[in-house]
Amino acid sequence: MSIQPRAWVELDASALINNIECVRQRSDAAVMAVVKANAYGHGLVFVSKTLAPHVDAFAVAALDEALTLRELFPDKPITLLSGFYDAAQIEVFQSKQITPLVFNLLQIDWLEASGVRNLPVGLKLDTGMGRLGISPHKLMEAISRLQALGSDITLVSHFACADTPESKQNDIQHRVFQQATGSHGLVRSFANSAAIITRPQDHYDLLRPGIMLYGSSPVQGVSAASLGLKPVMRLYATLLDIKPLNKGDSVGYAATWAADEACTIGIVSIGYGDGYPRVIAKTAQLAIN
């Protein structure tokens, strides 16, 4: 017997393929699909299996996700964007051939002391995001020490304001990255989803699409549809009841909404227990059927 659920999600593999094709159409650079946070809530296994034939590498933010991907794809390059923050973790990166992000010299100290050699790394440069990343004046030291360990290095940075193309911060970060990395001849990766769309000069060798893979526009004021992106997820729920209200009747916790006139409302079978946050109550939209 089939029982209709209260609320459910449907995922569209063809939309994922469409969205990765939108990335490929914009650049000849290699593509590292960002599938962190359970593929932005879309399901790590579903998304990675769908994308695997169409991307060159994967990136995640948690070690357990990297290990899951390694079981699924024995030979696919996998980068852990949070790197290692304990010397004891290095052995796992080596044994599972997971690429860590290196963002300070202490991590290189640990690598040197570990005896691990030839471990590929992403070397994160802080060009103005202000989070993880070594400063430009320490870049040469970091490269030299990592190369002495036999590491293949990908130089990485991240935009703070790429979703706002007119921001001067974008050009400042571009100049810092270009000046710091242009002479080293190493693989470079700078472009997130927004930069893939708005900054072709920053595509370099390896793109890192994230939110656009799932059908959401990464650029303020620009619709996903206008970029050719399709939503991968649709959220459904059951209409439980339809009832009349009189003028002045209120609805919901804290009586947050009141009828300006007599009307009819519907009650839908979804709430914060299903992951639907109360905070979006005033802005969320739905379609019946």
The 8 nearest C-alpha neighbors of each residue, nearest first, counted from 0:
[[1, 2, 3, 4, 5, 7, 6, 237],
 [2, 0, 3, 4, 5, 7, 6, 237],
 [1, 3, 4, 0, 5, 6, 237, 7],
 [2, 4, 1, 5, 237, 6, 7, 236],
 [5, 3, 6, 2, 7, 237, 236, 268],
 [6, 4, 268, 237, 236, 3, 7, 269],
 [7, 5, 236, 4, 235, 269, 268, 237],
 [6, 8, 235, 234, 236, 4, 9, 5],
 [7, 9, 234, 233, 235, 10, 232, 6],
 [8, 10, 233, 232, 234, 11, 7, 235],
 [11, 9, 232, 231, 12, 8, 233, 41],
 [10, 12, 231, 14, 13, 232, 9, 15],
 [13, 11, 15, 14, 16, 10, 49, 231],
 [12, 14, 16, 15, 11, 17, 231, 18],
 [15, 13, 17, 231, 12, 229, 16, 11],
 [16, 14, 12, 18, 13, 17, 231, 212],
 [15, 17, 13, 19, 14, 18, 20, 12],
 [18, 16, 14, 20, 15, 19, 13, 21],
 [17, 19, 21, 15, 212, 20, 228, 16],
 [18, 20, 22, 21, 16, 17, 212, 23],
 [19, 21, 23, 17, 22, 18, 24, 16],
 [22, 20, 18, 24, 19, 23, 17, 25],
 [23, 21, 19, 20, 24, 25, 18, 26],
 [22, 24, 20, 25, 21, 26, 19, 27],
 [25, 23, 21, 22, 26, 20, 27, 19],
 [26, 24, 23, 22, 21, 195, 27, 196],
 [27, 25, 28, 23, 24, 22, 202, 199],
 [26, 28, 29, 23, 25, 24, 204, 202],
 [29, 27, 204, 205, 26, 206, 30, 203],
 [28, 30, 205, 206, 204, 55, 27, 31],
 [31, 29, 206, 55, 54, 205, 32, 207],
 [30, 32, 56, 57, 207, 55, 206, 54],
 [33, 31, 57, 208, 207, 58, 34, 30],
 [32, 34, 58, 209, 35, 57, 208, 59],
 [33, 35, 38, 59, 58, 32, 37, 43],
 [36, 34, 59, 38, 60, 37, 33, 39],
 [37, 35, 39, 38, 40, 34, 60, 59],
 [36, 38, 43, 40, 42, 39, 35, 41],
 [39, 37, 34, 43, 35, 41, 40, 36],
 [40, 38, 36, 37, 41, 35, 34, 210],
 [39, 41, 37, 38, 42, 36, 43, 35],
 [42, 40, 38, 39, 37, 43, 46, 232],
 [43, 41, 37, 45, 38, 44, 40, 46],
 [42, 44, 37, 38, 46, 45, 47, 34],
 [45, 43, 47, 46, 42, 48, 68, 67],
 [46, 44, 42, 48, 43, 47, 49, 41],
 [45, 47, 49, 43, 48, 44, 42, 50],
 [46, 48, 50, 44, 49, 51, 45, 43],
 [49, 47, 51, 45, 46, 50, 44, 52],
 [50, 48, 46, 47, 51, 45, 12, 52],
 [49, 51, 47, 53, 48, 52, 46, 54],
 [50, 52, 48, 53, 54, 47, 49, 55],
 [53, 51, 50, 54, 49, 48, 55, 47],
 [52, 54, 50, 51, 55, 19, 16, 49],
 [55, 53, 30, 51, 56, 52, 50, 31],
 [54, 56, 30, 31, 29, 53, 57, 76],
 [57, 55, 31, 76, 54, 77, 75, 32],
 [56, 58, 32, 77, 31, 33, 78, 76],
 [57, 59, 33, 78, 77, 79, 34, 32],
 [60, 58, 35, 79, 34, 61, 80, 33],
 [59, 61, 80, 35, 81, 79, 62, 36],
 [62, 60, 64, 63, 59, 65, 79, 81],
 [61, 63, 65, 64, 66, 79, 60, 59],
 [64, 62, 66, 65, 61, 67, 68, 60],
 [63, 65, 67, 62, 66, 61, 68, 59],
 [64, 66, 62, 68, 63, 67, 69, 59],
 [67, 65, 69, 63, 64, 68, 62, 70],
 [68, 66, 64, 70, 65, 69, 63, 71],
 [69, 67, 71, 65, 70, 66, 72, 64],
 [68, 70, 66, 72, 73, 71, 67, 65],
 [71, 69, 67, 68, 72, 73, 66, 65],
 [70, 72, 68, 69, 73, 67, 48, 44],
 [71, 73, 69, 75, 74, 70, 68, 51],
 [74, 72, 69, 75, 70, 71, 68, 95],
 [73, 75, 72, 76, 69, 96, 77, 71],
 [74, 76, 72, 56, 73, 77, 55, 69],
 [77, 75, 56, 57, 74, 78, 97, 55],
 [76, 78, 57, 97, 58, 56, 98, 75],
 [79, 77, 98, 58, 99, 97, 80, 57],
 [78, 80, 99, 59, 82, 60, 81, 58],
 [79, 81, 60, 100, 82, 59, 78, 58],
 [80, 82, 60, 79, 100, 83, 61, 99],
 [83, 81, 100, 99, 79, 80, 101, 84],
 [84, 82, 85, 88, 99, 81, 89, 86],
 [83, 85, 82, 86, 106, 88, 81, 87],
 [84, 86, 87, 88, 83, 89, 106, 109],
 [85, 87, 88, 109, 89, 84, 83, 110],
 [86, 88, 85, 89, 90, 91, 113, 83],
 [89, 87, 86, 91, 90, 85, 83, 92],
 [88, 90, 92, 91, 87, 86, 93, 83],
 [89, 91, 93, 92, 88, 94, 87, 115],
 [92, 90, 94, 93, 89, 88, 95, 97],
 [93, 91, 97, 89, 95, 96, 90, 94],
 [92, 94, 96, 90, 91, 95, 89, 118],
 [93, 95, 91, 96, 92, 90, 97, 89],
 [96, 94, 92, 97, 93, 91, 69, 66],
 [97, 95, 93, 92, 94, 98, 118, 77],
 [96, 98, 92, 77, 95, 78, 99, 93],
 [97, 99, 78, 120, 119, 77, 79, 96],
 [100, 98, 82, 79, 120, 78, 121, 101],
 [99, 101, 82, 121, 80, 122, 120, 79],
 [102, 100, 122, 123, 121, 82, 103, 99],
 [101, 103, 132, 123, 133, 131, 122, 100],
 [104, 102, 133, 105, 106, 101, 132, 107],
 [103, 105, 107, 106, 108, 141, 102, 133],
 [106, 104, 108, 107, 103, 109, 102, 110],
 [107, 105, 109, 108, 104, 103, 110, 101],
 [106, 108, 110, 104, 109, 105, 111, 145],
 [109, 107, 105, 111, 106, 110, 112, 104],
 [110, 108, 106, 112, 107, 111, 86, 113],
 [111, 109, 107, 113, 112, 108, 106, 115],
 [110, 112, 108, 109, 113, 114, 107, 115],
 [111, 113, 109, 110, 114, 108, 115, 107],
 [114, 112, 110, 115, 111, 109, 86, 89],
 [113, 115, 112, 111, 116, 110, 148, 109],
 [116, 114, 113, 110, 118, 117, 111, 93],
 [115, 117, 148, 118, 149, 114, 150, 110],
 [118, 116, 149, 150, 148, 119, 115, 151],
 [117, 119, 150, 116, 120, 93, 151, 115],
 [120, 118, 151, 150, 98, 152, 117, 121],
 [121, 119, 98, 152, 99, 100, 122, 151],
 [120, 122, 100, 153, 152, 154, 101, 99],
 [123, 121, 101, 154, 155, 100, 153, 120],
 [122, 124, 132, 155, 102, 156, 101, 121],
 [125, 123, 132, 133, 156, 155, 126, 134],
 [124, 126, 132, 133, 127, 134, 156, 128],
 [127, 125, 172, 175, 124, 176, 128, 156],
 [126, 128, 129, 125, 172, 159, 158, 168],
 [127, 129, 159, 130, 158, 126, 125, 157],
 [130, 128, 127, 125, 131, 126, 132, 159],
 [129, 131, 128, 132, 125, 127, 157, 133],
 [132, 130, 102, 125, 129, 123, 133, 124],
 [133, 131, 125, 102, 124, 123, 130, 134],
 [132, 134, 124, 102, 103, 125, 123, 137],
 [133, 135, 136, 137, 125, 124, 132, 138],
 [136, 134, 138, 137, 179, 133, 124, 125],
 [135, 137, 134, 138, 139, 179, 133, 140],
 [138, 136, 135, 140, 134, 139, 141, 133],
 [137, 139, 141, 135, 140, 136, 142, 134],
 [140, 138, 142, 141, 137, 143, 136, 135],
 [139, 141, 143, 138, 137, 142, 144, 136],
 [140, 142, 138, 144, 139, 143, 145, 137],
 [143, 141, 139, 145, 140, 144, 146, 138],
 [144, 142, 140, 146, 141, 145, 139, 147],
 [143, 145, 147, 141, 146, 142, 140, 148],
 [146, 144, 148, 142, 147, 143, 150, 141],
 [145, 147, 149, 148, 143, 150, 144, 142],
 [146, 148, 144, 145, 149, 143, 150, 142],
 [149, 147, 145, 116, 146, 150, 117, 144],
 [148, 150, 117, 146, 147, 116, 145, 151],
 [151, 149, 117, 119, 118, 146, 148, 145],
 [150, 152, 119, 120, 149, 153, 118, 117],
 [153, 151, 120, 121, 150, 119, 154, 122],
 [152, 154, 121, 186, 187, 122, 155, 185],
 [155, 153, 187, 122, 121, 188, 186, 123],
 [156, 154, 123, 188, 122, 189, 187, 124],
 [155, 157, 189, 124, 123, 125, 126, 188],
 [158, 156, 189, 128, 159, 155, 190, 191],
 [159, 157, 161, 160, 128, 169, 156, 172],
 [158, 160, 128, 161, 157, 127, 168, 169],
 [161, 159, 162, 163, 158, 169, 166, 168],
 [160, 162, 163, 193, 194, 164, 158, 159],
 [161, 163, 218, 193, 160, 219, 217, 164],
 [164, 162, 161, 160, 165, 166, 219, 218],
 [165, 163, 166, 161, 162, 197, 160, 169],
 [164, 166, 163, 167, 169, 161, 168, 160],
 [167, 165, 168, 164, 163, 169, 160, 161],
 [168, 166, 169, 170, 165, 171, 164, 160],
 [167, 169, 171, 166, 170, 172, 160, 159],
 [170, 168, 172, 167, 171, 166, 173, 160],
 [169, 171, 173, 172, 168, 167, 174, 166],
 [172, 170, 168, 174, 169, 173, 175, 167],
 [171, 173, 175, 126, 169, 170, 174, 127],
 [172, 174, 170, 176, 171, 175, 177, 169],
 [175, 173, 177, 171, 172, 176, 178, 170],
 [174, 176, 172, 178, 173, 177, 126, 179],
 [177, 175, 179, 173, 174, 178, 180, 172],
 [176, 178, 174, 181, 180, 179, 175, 173],
 [177, 179, 175, 176, 181, 180, 174, 182],
 [178, 180, 176, 177, 175, 135, 181, 138],
 [181, 179, 177, 182, 178, 183, 176, 154],
 [182, 180, 177, 178, 183, 179, 184, 176],
 [181, 183, 180, 184, 179, 178, 185, 177],
 [184, 182, 185, 180, 181, 179, 186, 142],
 [183, 185, 182, 186, 181, 180, 187, 154],
 [186, 184, 183, 187, 153, 152, 154, 180],
 [185, 187, 153, 204, 154, 184, 188, 152],
 [186, 188, 154, 204, 153, 203, 155, 185],
 [189, 187, 205, 155, 204, 206, 203, 154],
 [188, 190, 156, 157, 155, 201, 191, 202],
 [191, 189, 194, 206, 202, 195, 201, 207],
 [190, 192, 207, 208, 194, 193, 195, 206],
 [193, 191, 208, 195, 194, 209, 211, 217],
 [192, 194, 217, 162, 196, 161, 195, 191],
 [195, 193, 198, 190, 197, 196, 191, 161],
 [194, 196, 192, 193, 190, 197, 198, 191],
 [195, 197, 194, 193, 198, 192, 199, 25],
 [196, 198, 194, 195, 193, 199, 164, 161],
 [197, 199, 194, 200, 201, 195, 196, 202],
 [200, 198, 201, 202, 195, 197, 194, 196],
 [199, 201, 198, 202, 203, 173, 194, 197],
 [202, 200, 199, 203, 198, 190, 189, 194],
 [201, 203, 199, 190, 200, 206, 204, 195],
 [202, 204, 201, 187, 205, 188, 28, 189],
 [205, 203, 28, 187, 186, 188, 29, 202],
 [204, 206, 29, 188, 28, 30, 203, 187],
 [207, 205, 30, 190, 31, 188, 29, 208],
 [206, 208, 191, 31, 32, 190, 30, 33],
 [209, 207, 192, 191, 32, 33, 206, 211],
 [208, 210, 33, 211, 212, 192, 207, 32],
 [209, 211, 212, 213, 215, 192, 217, 208],
 [210, 212, 215, 214, 213, 209, 192, 216],
 [213, 211, 18, 210, 214, 209, 19, 15],
 [212, 214, 211, 231, 210, 215, 230, 15],
 [215, 213, 230, 229, 228, 211, 212, 231],
 [216, 214, 211, 223, 213, 210, 217, 230],
 [215, 217, 223, 218, 222, 211, 221, 214],
 [216, 218, 193, 162, 192, 211, 215, 210],
 [219, 217, 162, 216, 221, 193, 220, 163],
 [218, 220, 221, 162, 163, 217, 216, 222],
 [219, 221, 218, 222, 216, 163, 162, 217],
 [222, 220, 219, 218, 216, 223, 225, 226],
 [223, 221, 225, 224, 216, 220, 226, 218],
 [222, 224, 216, 228, 226, 225, 215, 214],
 [225, 223, 227, 226, 222, 228, 229, 216],
 [224, 226, 222, 227, 223, 221, 228, 216],
 [227, 225, 223, 224, 228, 222, 216, 221],
 [226, 228, 224, 225, 223, 229, 21, 18],
 [229, 227, 214, 223, 18, 224, 226, 230],
 [228, 230, 214, 14, 231, 18, 227, 224],
 [231, 229, 214, 232, 213, 14, 215, 228],
 [230, 232, 11, 213, 14, 10, 214, 15],
 [233, 231, 10, 230, 9, 11, 234, 8],
 [232, 234, 9, 8, 235, 10, 231, 230],
 [235, 233, 8, 7, 9, 232, 236, 6],
 [236, 234, 7, 6, 8, 233, 237, 9],
 [235, 237, 6, 268, 5, 269, 7, 267],
 [238, 236, 268, 5, 267, 239, 6, 235],
 [237, 239, 267, 240, 266, 268, 236, 265],
 [240, 238, 267, 266, 237, 268, 241, 265],
 [239, 241, 266, 265, 238, 242, 267, 264],
 [242, 240, 265, 264, 266, 263, 243, 239],
 [241, 243, 264, 263, 240, 265, 244, 266],
 [244, 242, 263, 262, 264, 245, 241, 261],
 [245, 243, 262, 261, 263, 248, 246, 242],
 [244, 246, 261, 248, 247, 260, 262, 243],
 [245, 247, 260, 261, 258, 259, 248, 244],
 [248, 246, 258, 257, 259, 245, 249, 260],
 [249, 247, 257, 258, 245, 246, 244, 250],
 [250, 248, 257, 254, 256, 247, 258, 251],
 [251, 249, 256, 254, 257, 255, 248, 252],
 [252, 250, 254, 255, 253, 256, 249, 257],
 [251, 253, 254, 255, 250, 256, 249, 277],
 [254, 252, 255, 251, 250, 256, 249, 257],
 [255, 253, 251, 249, 252, 250, 256, 257],
 [254, 256, 253, 251, 252, 250, 257, 249],
 [257, 255, 250, 249, 254, 258, 251, 248],
 [256, 258, 249, 248, 247, 250, 259, 255],
 [257, 259, 247, 246, 260, 248, 249, 261],
 [260, 258, 246, 247, 257, 261, 248, 262],
 [261, 259, 246, 258, 262, 245, 247, 244],
 [260, 262, 245, 246, 244, 258, 259, 263],
 [263, 261, 244, 243, 260, 245, 264, 258],
 [262, 264, 243, 242, 244, 241, 265, 261],
 [265, 263, 242, 241, 243, 262, 266, 244],
 [266, 264, 241, 240, 267, 242, 238, 263],
 [265, 267, 240, 239, 238, 241, 268, 264],
 [268, 266, 238, 239, 237, 269, 265, 236],
 [269, 267, 237, 5, 236, 239, 238, 6],
 [268, 270, 267, 6, 273, 236, 275, 5],
 [271, 269, 275, 272, 273, 274, 268, 276],
 [270, 272, 275, 274, 276, 273, 277, 269],
 [271, 273, 270, 274, 275, 269, 276, 277],
 [272, 274, 271, 270, 275, 269, 6, 276],
 [275, 273, 271, 272, 276, 270, 269, 277],
 [274, 276, 271, 270, 273, 277, 269, 272],
 [277, 275, 271, 278, 274, 279, 270, 280],
 [276, 278, 280, 279, 271, 275, 270, 281],
 [277, 279, 276, 280, 281, 282, 275, 283],
 [280, 278, 282, 277, 281, 283, 276, 275],
 [279, 281, 277, 278, 282, 283, 276, 284],
 [282, 280, 279, 283, 278, 277, 256, 255],
 [281, 283, 279, 280, 284, 278, 285, 277],
 [284, 282, 279, 280, 281, 285, 278, 277],
 [285, 283, 282, 286, 280, 281, 279, 287],
 [286, 284, 287, 283, 235, 234, 288, 236],
 [285, 287, 288, 284, 235, 236, 283, 234],
 [286, 288, 285, 238, 237, 235, 265, 236],
 [287, 286, 285, 235, 238, 237, 236, 234]]
